[in-house]
Amino acid sequence: MVRARFLAYVIVHEIAHVLQGIVRHSDRGIMKAPWDRHDLKEMFSMKLKFTTNDVLLIHLGMDAFRSRRNQRNGLASEAR
């Protein structure tokens, strides 16, 4: 159970990097690197969270992805 929870947080951390679309870490929370004892304690009590800024960056990254996808789709449909 401990390993599974730790692995889940690692996966969430890495997925957030992809969703944000930038290389960065926070000074606290899920996007902190590296985690320390306090973070691990929070993790195992299910209290380690994203910061407000991390969530905003995830939304901005997803918006940028959608914008690029829509531009590509628009260009493809104009070429027809």
Phi and psi restraints in degrees (value plus and minus 20) as a CYANA .aco file:
   2 VAL   PHI     -84.1   -44.1
   2 VAL   PSI     -66.6   -26.6
   3 ARG   PHI     -83.8   -43.8
   3 ARG   PSI     -61.0   -21.0
   4 ALA   PHI     -83.8   -43.8
   4 ALA   PSI     -62.4   -22.4
   5 ARG   PHI     -86.0   -46.0
   5 ARG   PSI     -63.1   -23.1
   6 PHE   PHI     -81.3   -41.3
   6 PHE   PSI     -66.7   -26.7
   7 LEU   PHI     -81.0   -41.0
   7 LEU   PSI     -59.4   -19.4
   8 ALA   PHI     -80.7   -40.7
   8 ALA   PSI     -63.3   -23.3
   9 TYR   PHI     -85.7   -45.7
   9 TYR   PSI     -58.8   -18.8
  10 VAL   PHI     -81.8   -41.8
  10 VAL   PSI     -65.0   -25.0
  11 ILE   PHI     -84.2   -44.2
  11 ILE   PSI     -64.4   -24.4
  12 VAL   PHI     -80.7   -40.7
  12 VAL   PSI     -62.5   -22.5
  13 HIS   PHI     -78.1   -38.1
  13 HIS   PSI     -67.4   -27.4
  14 GLU   PHI     -90.0   -50.0
  14 GLU   PSI     -58.9   -18.9
  15 ILE   PHI     -82.4   -42.4
  15 ILE   PSI     -59.0   -19.0
  16 ALA   PHI     -81.7   -41.7
  16 ALA   PSI     -56.8   -16.8
  17 HIS   PHI     -77.8   -37.8
  17 HIS   PSI     -65.6   -25.6
  18 VAL   PHI     -84.0   -44.0
  18 VAL   PSI     -65.5   -25.5
  19 LEU   PHI     -86.5   -46.5
  19 LEU   PSI     -56.9   -16.9
  20 GLN   PHI     -90.5   -50.5
  20 GLN   PSI     -51.2   -11.2
  21 GLY   PHI      53.6    93.6
  21 GLY   PSI      -4.2    35.8
  22 ILE   PHI    -158.7  -118.7
  22 ILE   PSI     139.3   179.3
  23 VAL   PHI    -117.6   -77.6
  23 VAL   PSI      89.6   129.6
  24 ARG   PHI    -182.8  -142.8
  24 ARG   PSI     140.2   180.2
  25 HIS   PHI    -151.5  -111.5
  25 HIS   PSI     136.9   176.9
  26 SER   PHI    -115.6   -75.6
  26 SER   PSI     147.7   187.7
  27 ASP   PHI    -105.7   -65.7
  27 ASP   PSI     -25.5    14.5
  28 ARG   PHI    -178.1  -138.1
  28 ARG   PSI     147.8   187.8
  29 GLY   PHI      62.4   102.4
  29 GLY   PSI    -185.6  -145.6
  30 ILE   PHI     -78.9   -38.9
  30 ILE   PSI     -54.7   -14.7
  31 MET   PHI    -109.0   -69.0
  31 MET   PSI      -9.0    31.0
  32 LYS   PHI     -96.8   -56.8
  32 LYS   PSI     126.0   166.0
  33 ALA   PHI    -165.3  -125.3
  33 ALA   PSI     110.2   150.2
  34 PRO   PHI    -103.1   -63.1
  34 PRO   PSI     142.7   182.7
  35 TRP   PHI     -95.7   -55.7
  35 TRP   PSI     127.3   167.3
  36 ASP   PHI    -132.3   -92.3
  36 ASP   PSI    -193.7  -153.7
  37 ARG   PHI     -78.2   -38.2
  37 ARG   PSI     -61.4   -21.4
  38 HIS   PHI     -81.6   -41.6
  38 HIS   PSI     -63.4   -23.4
  39 ASP   PHI     -82.5   -42.5
  39 ASP   PSI     -61.6   -21.6
  40 LEU   PHI     -83.4   -43.4
  40 LEU   PSI     -59.3   -19.3
  41 LYS   PHI     -82.0   -42.0
  41 LYS   PSI     -64.4   -24.4
  42 GLU   PHI     -82.7   -42.7
  42 GLU   PSI     -60.3   -20.3
  43 MET   PHI     -80.2   -40.2
  43 MET   PSI     -67.5   -27.5
  44 PHE   PHI     -96.7   -56.7
  44 PHE   PSI     -32.0     8.0
  45 SER   PHI    -122.2   -82.2
  45 SER   PSI      -7.9    32.1
  46 MET   PHI      41.1    81.1
  46 MET   PSI      13.4    53.4
  47 LYS   PHI    -132.7   -92.7
  47 LYS   PSI     -23.8    16.2
  48 LEU   PHI     -96.1   -56.1
  48 LEU   PSI     101.8   141.8
  49 LYS   PHI    -146.1  -106.1
  49 LYS   PSI     152.8   192.8
  50 PHE   PHI     -98.4   -58.4
  50 PHE   PSI     126.4   166.4
  51 THR   PHI     -96.7   -56.7
  51 THR   PSI     144.0   184.0
  52 THR   PHI     -78.1   -38.1
  52 THR   PSI     -60.3   -20.3
  53 ASN   PHI     -84.9   -44.9
  53 ASN   PSI     -60.0   -20.0
  54 ASP   PHI     -79.9   -39.9
  54 ASP   PSI     -63.8   -23.8
  55 VAL   PHI     -84.2   -44.2
  55 VAL   PSI     -62.9   -22.9
  56 LEU   PHI     -80.0   -40.0
  56 LEU   PSI     -64.1   -24.1
  57 LEU   PHI     -86.1   -46.1
  57 LEU   PSI     -53.3   -13.3
  58 ILE   PHI     -83.6   -43.6
  58 ILE   PSI     -65.8   -25.8
  59 HIS   PHI     -83.7   -43.7
  59 HIS   PSI     -62.9   -22.9
  60 LEU   PHI     -83.5   -43.5
  60 LEU   PSI     -61.0   -21.0
  61 GLY   PHI     -83.7   -43.7
  61 GLY   PSI     -60.8   -20.8
  62 MET   PHI     -88.5   -48.5
  62 MET   PSI     -58.3   -18.3
  63 ASP   PHI     -81.9   -41.9
  63 ASP   PSI     -63.3   -23.3
  64 ALA   PHI     -83.2   -43.2
  64 ALA   PSI     -61.2   -21.2
  65 PHE   PHI     -80.7   -40.7
  65 PHE   PSI     -67.2   -27.2
  66 ARG   PHI     -81.7   -41.7
  66 ARG   PSI     -60.1   -20.1
  67 SER   PHI     -82.9   -42.9
  67 SER   PSI     -65.9   -25.9
  68 ARG   PHI     -83.0   -43.0
  68 ARG   PSI     -61.6   -21.6
  69 ARG   PHI     -83.3   -43.3
  69 ARG   PSI     -63.5   -23.5
  70 ASN   PHI     -86.0   -46.0
  70 ASN   PSI     -56.9   -16.9
  71 GLN   PHI     -84.0   -44.0
  71 GLN   PSI     -64.3   -24.3
  72 ARG   PHI     -82.2   -42.2
  72 ARG   PSI     -64.0   -24.0
  73 ASN   PHI     -85.9   -45.9
  73 ASN   PSI     -57.3   -17.3
  74 GLY   PHI     -85.9   -45.9
  74 GLY   PSI     -61.4   -21.4
  75 LEU   PHI     -86.9   -46.9
  75 LEU   PSI     -58.6   -18.6
  76 ALA   PHI     -85.8   -45.8
  76 ALA   PSI     -59.3   -19.3
  77 SER   PHI     -94.5   -54.5
  77 SER   PSI     -48.7    -8.7
  78 GLU   PHI     -91.7   -51.7
  78 GLU   PSI     -47.2    -7.2
  79 ALA   PHI     -94.3   -54.3
  79 ALA   PSI     -35.3     4.7
